[in-house]
Amino acid sequence: MDVLRHILVSLSRLRKIRFFLSVDAVVPFARSFCLEISKARVRKVLTTASLLIVFSLGFSTRAVATAYLFTTIDVPGADYSDGGVHALGINDAGQVVGFFAQITGPGSFSTFGFELNGMTYTTLQPAGARAASAYGINNAGQIVGYLQYPGLDSHGFLLNGSTYTTFDAPGAVYTAANGINDAGQIVGYFGPGSSSQAFVFYGSTFTTLNVPGAVPTGFTEAFSINNLGQVVGFYSDGSTDHGFLKTGETYTTFDVPGAIVTEALGINDAGQVIGEFNDGLHSYGFLLSGTTYTQIDVPGSSYTDAFGINFAGQIVGSFGDDSGSHGFLATPISLETQITMQGTPLVTATIFGSATLDVSTVDPTALRLGPNQASPDPDLANPAVITDMNGDGLPDLVVWFRDQDTGLSPGASQACFSGSMSGQAFLACDAIVKPGCGLGFELAPVLPALLWLRGRRRRKA
C-alpha cells in the first residue's frame, strides 16, 4: 500500500501535461501524439508511467519464453533448388545426420547421406549404392537410414563405425529405417508400395506396430525411439494423418490444435515430441512438451519440418525459402519476454535484457509477431524503444504491433515472434498477458510517445 500511495501522490503532482491529438487520433486509438510537458518533469512522468504500467501488469507475468537460435545447415556442393538439404537426426553430442541432393549428370541428380560433426561434413554412401539417406543417430554414433542400389527398391541400413549392414523386413518391397536408440532398437516402416507398416527391429526380430484407428491400406510409419523405448510416428485413418506415441503397449494419438495433418517425427529421453503439421495453408514444425504445443517456424521460411530432438532440446529439420530447401539446427536459449494484448489496437512484445543479453543486438526492424508475421506498427514514429522497464538497471526492448496485423485471435493464449539477434535468426513463443483494468494500465497507449519524447530530449542533450 505504501508503494501505491507513493504512485498516487506522484501523479497528483504532475502538471502542465497537455495532449494535442491529430485528426484520426483518439486515445487509445491514437495514430500520433503531440505532448507539451515541462522538461524538468519528463523523467518523473516517464518513471511514473513505467511504474504504473509494470505495476498493472505485474512482474509475475514476466516469464522465460520457449526460444531458439537458428543455424542453417548447408552441405557444400548440394543442389538446393532440386532436393536441397534435410537435417533429420541429432544425438546428445550434437552430431547431425540427414541427406542432400546433388546433380550427377545432365538432367539427373542423386541423394547422399551426410553426418555433421562440429564443422565437418562427411558424405555417407556405400560403394555401389545409387542413393542414400541418413535419418537417425544414437549416442554411440550408430547411424540408420535407407539406401538404394540400382533398381527402385529401398533397403534399411545400419552404419556402425565404417561398416554398413543392410536389412529388410520379411516380405517387404522396401524398408526404411528412421530412428535408433542407445540399446540398438531401430524403428521405421516397410511395405509393398501402396501402403506402409511401422516396425521395431531389434537383434534379428521385426515387430510390427498396429496403431488403433489406422487403416490397412494407409500409411503407418515410426520415426523415432528414445532410450525408454517410447516410439513416435504417424498413421492414416483413411482421410488424414495423425501423430501417435507408443509407451509400452499403450498408444496415444494426437493432433496439433487447428491442424488438418499431424506427423510426429522425433522424441527425446525427456519425452518431448517434435514433428510437423499443416493447417491447410502452411506447414510448420511443432514441439509437444507435456501438454503444451509450441510452433517451430524458421523465420522467413515458406515451410518448416522438425525431425530430430536431443536431450538438451536441440532440434533439427528442414525449411524452404526462395533458393530451395535447407537444413537447420535450433538451439534453445534463455530469453525473458512478455507479450501483452492491451485491449487496444496495440500488442506489446517486450524482451528483457540480462547479464547475457544486450537487447541492442536485436534488430527491431526484423521483428515479426503472430501467424501473419506482423511488422512493428508503421503508424508510430518509433514503434520500438529501449528502456529499463523492470527497474533492474538493464535496458529492455519494447516493441508495439497493430493487433489487426498479427492474425492473433481474441482468445489466443500464446504468441510467437521472430527476428534477428547479432545477425542470427531467433524465434520466441510465450503466453499472452491480458491484464484487466489495473491501475495505470490506461497509460499504456501513451508510453510510445513518452519514450520518444525522452529519446528526443537525450538526442538534443
C-alpha positions as CSV (number, residue, x, y, z in Angstrom):
1,M,0.0,0.0,0.0
2,D,2.9,2.4,0.6
3,V,4.1,1.9,-3.0
4,L,0.6,2.5,-4.3
5,R,0.2,5.7,-2.1
6,H,3.6,7.0,-3.4
7,I,2.5,6.5,-7.0
8,L,-0.8,8.2,-6.5
9,V,1.0,11.2,-4.8
10,S,3.4,11.4,-7.7
11,L,0.5,11.5,-10.1
12,S,-1.2,14.3,-8.2
13,R,2.0,16.4,-8.5
14,L,2.3,16.2,-12.3
15,R,1.3,19.5,-14.0
16,K,1.2,21.0,-17.5
17,I,0.6,17.8,-19.3
18,R,-1.4,18.5,-22.4
19,F,-2.3,16.2,-25.3
20,F,-2.9,17.5,-28.9
21,L,-4.5,14.8,-31.0
22,S,-4.2,14.5,-34.7
23,V,-7.4,14.2,-36.8
24,D,-7.5,10.4,-36.6
25,A,-6.0,10.1,-33.1
26,V,-8.3,9.4,-30.1
27,V,-6.7,7.6,-27.2
28,P,-6.4,4.6,-27.1
29,F,-6.8,4.6,-30.9
30,A,-4.2,7.3,-31.4
31,R,-2.1,7.3,-34.5
32,S,0.1,10.1,-33.4
33,F,0.7,12.1,-30.2
34,C,2.0,15.6,-29.6
35,L,2.9,16.4,-26.0
36,E,3.9,19.5,-24.2
37,I,5.5,18.9,-20.9
38,S,7.8,20.7,-18.7
39,K,11.3,19.4,-19.4
40,A,12.1,19.3,-15.7
41,R,9.3,16.8,-15.3
42,V,10.0,14.5,-18.2
43,R,11.9,11.9,-16.2
44,K,9.3,11.9,-13.4
45,V,6.4,11.4,-16.0
46,L,8.3,8.6,-17.7
47,T,9.2,6.9,-14.4
48,T,5.7,7.1,-13.1
49,A,4.1,5.9,-16.3
50,S,6.5,3.0,-16.5
51,L,5.9,2.1,-12.8
52,L,2.2,2.2,-13.3
53,I,2.2,0.0,-16.3
54,V,4.6,-2.5,-14.8
55,F,2.6,-2.3,-11.6
56,S,-0.6,-3.1,-13.5
57,L,0.9,-5.9,-15.5
58,G,2.7,-7.4,-12.5
59,F,6.2,-8.9,-12.5
60,S,4.6,-12.4,-12.2
61,T,3.7,-12.2,-16.0
62,R,7.4,-12.0,-16.9
63,A,8.5,-15.5,-18.0
64,V,11.2,-17.4,-19.7
65,A,9.9,-18.0,-23.2
66,T,10.4,-21.0,-25.4
67,A,13.1,-19.6,-27.6
68,Y,15.6,-20.8,-30.2
69,L,18.5,-19.5,-32.2
70,F,18.6,-20.9,-35.7
71,T,21.7,-22.1,-37.6
72,T,21.3,-23.0,-41.3
73,I,22.9,-26.3,-42.4
74,D,24.0,-26.2,-46.0
75,V,26.2,-29.1,-47.2
76,P,28.9,-28.0,-49.6
77,G,28.1,-29.0,-53.2
78,A,24.4,-29.6,-52.6
79,D,21.8,-28.6,-55.1
80,Y,19.2,-26.5,-53.2
81,S,16.7,-25.9,-56.0
82,D,16.1,-29.7,-56.6
83,G,16.0,-31.6,-53.3
84,G,18.2,-29.4,-51.2
85,V,19.4,-30.3,-47.7
86,H,17.4,-32.0,-45.0
87,A,18.7,-32.5,-41.4
88,L,16.9,-35.4,-39.8
89,G,18.6,-36.7,-36.7
90,I,20.7,-35.4,-33.8
91,N,22.2,-37.1,-30.8
92,D,23.1,-35.7,-27.3
93,A,26.6,-34.8,-28.5
94,G,25.2,-32.6,-31.2
95,Q,26.1,-34.8,-34.2
96,V,23.6,-34.3,-37.0
97,V,22.7,-36.6,-39.9
98,G,20.5,-36.1,-42.9
99,F,20.6,-36.1,-46.7
100,F,21.3,-33.7,-49.5
101,A,20.7,-33.7,-53.3
102,Q,23.4,-33.3,-55.8
103,I,23.4,-33.1,-59.6
104,T,25.2,-36.2,-61.0
105,G,24.8,-35.5,-64.7
106,P,22.8,-33.7,-67.3
107,G,19.2,-33.8,-66.1
108,S,19.9,-36.2,-63.3
109,F,20.6,-36.0,-59.6
110,S,21.0,-38.3,-56.6
111,T,20.7,-38.1,-52.8
112,F,23.5,-38.7,-50.4
113,G,23.5,-39.1,-46.7
114,F,25.7,-36.8,-44.5
115,E,27.0,-36.5,-41.0
116,L,27.8,-33.2,-39.5
117,N,30.2,-33.3,-36.5
118,G,31.2,-29.9,-35.3
119,M,32.0,-28.1,-38.6
120,T,33.0,-31.2,-40.5
121,Y,30.7,-32.8,-43.1
122,T,31.1,-36.5,-44.0
123,T,29.2,-38.0,-47.0
124,L,27.5,-41.3,-46.3
125,Q,27.0,-43.6,-49.2
126,P,28.3,-47.2,-49.5
127,A,30.0,-48.3,-52.6
128,G,27.6,-49.4,-55.4
129,A,24.6,-47.5,-54.0
130,R,22.8,-45.1,-56.2
131,A,21.2,-43.1,-53.4
132,A,21.3,-43.0,-49.6
133,S,19.6,-41.0,-46.8
134,A,20.6,-40.9,-43.1
135,Y,17.7,-40.5,-40.7
136,G,18.8,-41.3,-37.1
137,I,21.9,-41.3,-34.9
138,N,22.3,-42.6,-31.4
139,N,24.9,-41.6,-28.7
140,A,27.2,-44.3,-29.8
141,G,27.4,-42.7,-33.2
142,Q,25.5,-45.6,-34.9
143,I,23.5,-44.3,-37.9
144,V,20.4,-45.7,-39.6
145,G,18.6,-44.8,-42.8
146,Y,17.8,-46.3,-46.1
147,L,19.7,-46.7,-49.4
148,Q,19.0,-47.8,-53.0
149,Y,21.2,-50.0,-55.2
150,P,20.5,-50.0,-58.9
151,G,16.7,-50.5,-59.1
152,L,14.0,-48.7,-57.3
153,D,13.7,-50.7,-54.1
154,S,14.9,-49.2,-50.8
155,H,16.7,-51.1,-48.0
156,G,17.3,-50.2,-44.4
157,F,20.9,-49.8,-43.3
158,L,22.9,-49.6,-40.1
159,L,26.2,-47.8,-40.2
160,N,28.4,-48.9,-37.2
161,G,31.9,-47.3,-37.5
162,S,32.7,-47.7,-41.2
163,T,30.6,-50.9,-41.7
164,Y,27.2,-50.7,-43.5
165,T,24.7,-53.5,-42.8
166,T,21.6,-53.6,-44.9
167,F,18.3,-55.3,-43.7
168,D,14.8,-55.8,-45.0
169,A,11.6,-56.6,-43.2
170,P,10.2,-60.0,-44.1
171,G,8.2,-59.9,-47.4
172,A,8.9,-56.2,-47.9
173,V,9.3,-54.5,-51.2
174,Y,11.0,-51.5,-49.5
175,T,12.3,-50.9,-46.0
176,A,13.1,-47.6,-44.4
177,A,15.0,-47.2,-41.0
178,N,14.3,-43.8,-39.3
179,G,15.5,-43.9,-35.7
180,I,17.8,-45.8,-33.3
181,N,18.3,-45.6,-29.6
182,D,21.3,-46.4,-27.5
183,A,20.2,-50.1,-27.0
184,G,20.3,-50.6,-30.8
185,Q,16.5,-50.7,-31.2
186,I,15.6,-49.5,-34.7
187,V,12.2,-48.1,-35.9
188,G,11.0,-47.4,-39.4
189,Y,8.4,-48.7,-41.9
190,F,8.1,-51.1,-44.7
191,G,5.6,-52.0,-47.4
192,P,4.6,-53.2,-50.8
193,G,4.5,-49.6,-52.2
194,S,0.8,-48.6,-51.9
195,S,0.8,-48.7,-48.1
196,S,3.3,-48.9,-45.2
197,Q,3.6,-50.6,-41.9
198,A,5.6,-49.4,-38.9
199,F,8.1,-51.7,-37.2
200,V,10.6,-52.1,-34.3
201,F,13.7,-54.0,-35.3
202,Y,16.0,-55.4,-32.6
203,G,18.6,-58.1,-33.0
204,S,17.1,-60.1,-35.8
205,T,13.4,-59.6,-34.8
206,F,10.9,-57.4,-36.5
207,T,7.8,-56.4,-34.5
208,T,5.0,-54.6,-36.3
209,L,3.2,-51.7,-34.7
210,N,-0.6,-51.6,-35.1
211,V,-2.0,-48.2,-34.2
212,P,-5.7,-48.3,-33.3
213,G,-7.7,-46.5,-36.0
214,A,-5.1,-46.9,-38.7
215,V,-6.5,-48.3,-42.0
216,P,-4.6,-51.3,-43.5
217,T,-4.4,-49.6,-46.9
218,G,-3.0,-46.4,-45.4
219,F,0.3,-45.4,-44.0
220,T,1.7,-46.2,-40.5
221,E,5.2,-45.0,-40.1
222,A,7.5,-45.0,-37.0
223,F,10.2,-42.3,-37.0
224,S,11.9,-42.2,-33.6
225,I,12.5,-44.2,-30.4
226,N,14.1,-43.0,-27.2
227,N,16.1,-44.8,-24.5
228,L,12.8,-45.5,-22.6
229,G,11.5,-47.4,-25.6
230,Q,8.8,-44.8,-26.4
231,V,8.1,-44.7,-30.2
232,V,6.6,-41.8,-32.2
233,G,5.3,-41.6,-35.7
234,F,2.1,-41.1,-37.6
235,Y,-0.7,-43.1,-39.2
236,S,-3.5,-42.6,-41.7
237,D,-7.2,-43.1,-40.8
238,G,-8.2,-43.1,-44.5
239,S,-8.6,-39.3,-44.8
240,T,-5.7,-37.7,-43.0
241,D,-2.6,-38.3,-40.8
242,H,-2.4,-38.2,-37.0
243,G,0.5,-38.4,-34.7
244,F,1.0,-41.3,-32.3
245,L,3.1,-42.1,-29.2
246,K,3.6,-45.7,-28.1
247,T,4.6,-46.2,-24.4
248,G,4.8,-49.8,-23.5
249,E,1.8,-51.4,-25.1
250,T,-0.3,-48.2,-24.9
251,Y,-0.9,-46.0,-27.9
252,T,-1.8,-42.3,-27.6
253,T,-2.9,-40.5,-30.7
254,F,-2.9,-36.7,-31.0
255,D,-3.3,-33.7,-33.3
256,V,-1.9,-30.2,-33.1
257,P,-4.9,-27.9,-32.4
258,G,-6.1,-26.4,-35.7
259,A,-4.1,-28.9,-37.9
260,I,-5.5,-30.9,-40.7
261,V,-2.4,-33.1,-40.8
262,T,-0.1,-34.0,-37.8
263,E,3.0,-36.1,-38.1
264,A,5.2,-36.9,-35.0
265,L,8.8,-37.4,-36.1
266,G,11.1,-37.2,-33.1
267,I,11.2,-37.9,-29.3
268,N,14.0,-37.4,-26.8
269,D,14.6,-39.0,-23.4
270,A,12.6,-36.2,-21.7
271,G,9.5,-37.3,-23.6
272,Q,9.4,-34.1,-25.7
273,V,7.9,-34.8,-29.2
274,I,8.6,-32.8,-32.3
275,G,7.2,-33.1,-35.8
276,E,5.3,-31.2,-38.5
277,F,1.7,-30.1,-39.0
278,N,-0.3,-28.4,-41.8
279,D,-3.2,-26.0,-41.2
280,G,-4.4,-26.1,-44.8
281,L,-2.2,-23.1,-45.7
282,H,1.3,-23.8,-44.4
283,S,3.5,-26.5,-42.9
284,Y,5.1,-25.8,-39.6
285,G,7.2,-27.7,-37.1
286,F,5.9,-28.3,-33.6
287,L,7.2,-29.1,-30.2
288,L,4.9,-31.0,-27.7
289,S,6.2,-30.8,-24.2
290,G,3.8,-32.3,-21.7
291,T,0.5,-31.0,-22.9
292,T,1.8,-27.7,-24.4
293,Y,2.3,-27.3,-28.1
294,T,4.8,-24.7,-29.4
295,Q,5.1,-23.8,-33.1
296,I,8.6,-24.1,-34.6
297,D,8.9,-21.9,-37.7
298,V,12.2,-20.8,-39.1
299,P,11.9,-17.0,-39.6
300,G,11.2,-16.1,-43.2
301,S,10.6,-19.7,-44.3
302,S,8.0,-21.0,-46.7
303,Y,7.7,-24.2,-44.7
304,T,9.4,-25.8,-41.7
305,D,9.7,-29.5,-40.8
306,A,11.1,-30.6,-37.4
307,F,12.6,-34.1,-37.4
308,G,15.0,-34.7,-34.6
309,I,15.5,-33.6,-31.0
310,N,18.1,-34.5,-28.4
311,F,18.0,-34.4,-24.6
312,A,19.2,-30.8,-24.5
313,G,16.3,-29.8,-26.6
314,Q,18.2,-29.0,-29.8
315,I,16.0,-29.5,-32.8
316,V,17.0,-30.3,-36.4
317,G,14.9,-30.3,-39.6
318,S,14.5,-28.5,-42.9
319,F,12.9,-25.3,-44.2
320,G,12.3,-23.7,-47.5
321,D,13.0,-20.3,-48.9
322,D,13.3,-18.7,-52.3
323,S,16.5,-20.6,-53.0
324,G,15.2,-24.1,-52.1
325,S,15.4,-26.4,-49.1
326,H,17.9,-26.1,-46.3
327,G,18.6,-27.9,-43.1
328,F,18.5,-26.1,-39.7
329,L,19.7,-26.5,-36.1
330,A,17.5,-24.8,-33.5
331,T,19.3,-24.3,-30.2
332,P,17.3,-23.4,-27.1
333,I,18.2,-20.0,-25.5
334,S,17.2,-18.3,-22.2
335,L,15.0,-15.3,-23.1
336,E,12.7,-13.5,-20.8
337,T,9.8,-11.9,-22.6
338,Q,6.3,-10.6,-22.1
339,I,3.6,-10.4,-24.8
340,T,0.6,-8.2,-23.9
341,M,-2.7,-7.7,-25.6
342,Q,-3.7,-4.4,-24.2
343,G,-7.4,-4.3,-25.1
344,T,-6.5,-1.6,-27.6
345,P,-5.3,-1.8,-31.2
346,L,-1.8,-2.4,-29.9
347,V,0.0,-5.6,-28.9
348,T,3.3,-5.2,-27.0
349,A,6.3,-7.5,-27.1
350,T,9.0,-6.9,-24.5
351,I,12.4,-8.6,-24.5
352,F,14.1,-8.1,-21.1
353,G,17.8,-7.5,-21.1
354,S,20.1,-9.6,-18.8
355,A,23.7,-10.1,-18.0
356,T,24.0,-12.4,-21.0
357,L,21.7,-10.5,-23.4
358,D,22.2,-7.0,-24.7
359,V,18.9,-6.0,-26.3
360,S,20.7,-3.6,-28.6
361,T,21.9,-6.7,-30.6
362,V,18.2,-7.3,-31.6
363,D,17.2,-5.7,-34.9
364,P,13.8,-4.2,-34.2
365,T,13.0,-3.7,-37.9
366,A,13.3,-7.5,-38.4
367,L,10.8,-8.4,-35.6
368,R,7.6,-10.2,-36.7
369,L,4.7,-11.2,-34.5
370,G,1.9,-13.7,-34.8
371,P,0.7,-16.0,-37.5
372,N,0.6,-13.1,-40.0
373,Q,4.2,-12.2,-39.3
374,A,3.2,-8.6,-38.5
375,S,5.9,-5.9,-38.6
376,P,6.2,-3.2,-35.8
377,D,3.4,-0.7,-36.1
378,P,4.2,1.5,-39.1
379,D,2.0,4.3,-37.9
380,L,4.1,5.0,-34.8
381,A,7.0,7.3,-35.2
382,N,9.1,5.0,-33.0
383,P,7.4,1.6,-32.6
384,A,10.5,0.1,-30.8
385,V,12.2,1.6,-27.8
386,I,15.0,0.6,-25.5
387,T,14.3,1.4,-21.8
388,D,14.6,-0.2,-18.4
389,M,11.0,-1.5,-18.0
390,N,11.5,-3.5,-14.8
391,G,13.9,-1.3,-12.9
392,D,16.8,-3.8,-12.8
393,G,19.2,-1.3,-14.2
394,L,19.5,-3.2,-17.6
395,P,17.9,-2.0,-20.8
396,D,14.9,-3.8,-22.2
397,L,13.4,-3.7,-25.7
398,V,9.7,-2.8,-26.1
399,V,8.0,-3.1,-29.5
400,W,4.4,-2.3,-30.5
401,F,2.4,-4.1,-33.2
402,R,-1.0,-3.4,-34.5
403,D,-3.4,-6.1,-33.3
404,Q,-5.2,-6.3,-36.6
405,D,-1.9,-7.1,-38.4
406,T,-0.8,-10.0,-36.2
407,G,-3.6,-12.5,-37.0
408,L,-3.9,-13.3,-33.3
409,S,-7.5,-14.3,-32.3
410,P,-9.1,-12.6,-29.3
411,G,-9.0,-15.9,-27.5
412,A,-5.3,-16.7,-28.3
413,S,-3.3,-17.8,-25.3
414,Q,0.1,-17.9,-26.9
415,A,2.0,-15.9,-29.5
416,C,5.4,-16.3,-31.2
417,F,7.7,-13.6,-32.5
418,S,10.8,-13.9,-34.5
419,G,13.7,-11.7,-35.5
420,S,17.5,-11.3,-35.8
421,M,19.9,-11.2,-32.8
422,S,23.5,-10.5,-33.6
423,G,22.8,-11.4,-37.2
424,Q,21.3,-14.8,-36.2
425,A,17.6,-15.7,-36.6
426,F,15.7,-16.4,-33.4
427,L,12.1,-17.5,-32.5
428,A,10.4,-16.9,-29.2
429,C,7.0,-18.2,-28.1
430,D,5.3,-17.1,-24.8
431,A,1.9,-16.9,-23.1
432,I,-0.2,-13.8,-23.9
433,V,-0.8,-11.5,-20.9
434,K,-4.3,-10.0,-21.0
435,P,-4.5,-7.6,-18.0
436,G,-7.7,-6.3,-16.6
437,C,-8.4,-2.7,-15.7
438,G,-5.4,-2.4,-13.5
439,L,-4.3,0.9,-12.0
440,G,-2.4,2.9,-14.6
441,F,-3.0,0.5,-17.5
442,E,-4.8,3.2,-19.3
443,L,-1.4,4.9,-19.7
444,A,0.0,2.1,-21.8
445,P,-1.0,3.6,-25.2
446,V,0.8,6.8,-24.2
447,L,4.1,5.2,-23.4
448,P,5.4,5.2,-27.0
449,A,5.1,8.9,-27.2
450,L,6.6,9.4,-23.7
451,L,9.6,7.3,-24.5
452,W,10.0,9.0,-27.9
453,L,10.0,12.4,-26.1
454,R,12.7,11.2,-23.7
455,G,14.8,10.0,-26.6
456,R,14.4,13.4,-28.3
457,R,15.5,15.1,-25.2
458,R,18.5,12.9,-24.9
459,R,19.5,13.5,-28.5
460,K,19.3,17.2,-28.0
461,A,21.5,16.9,-25.0
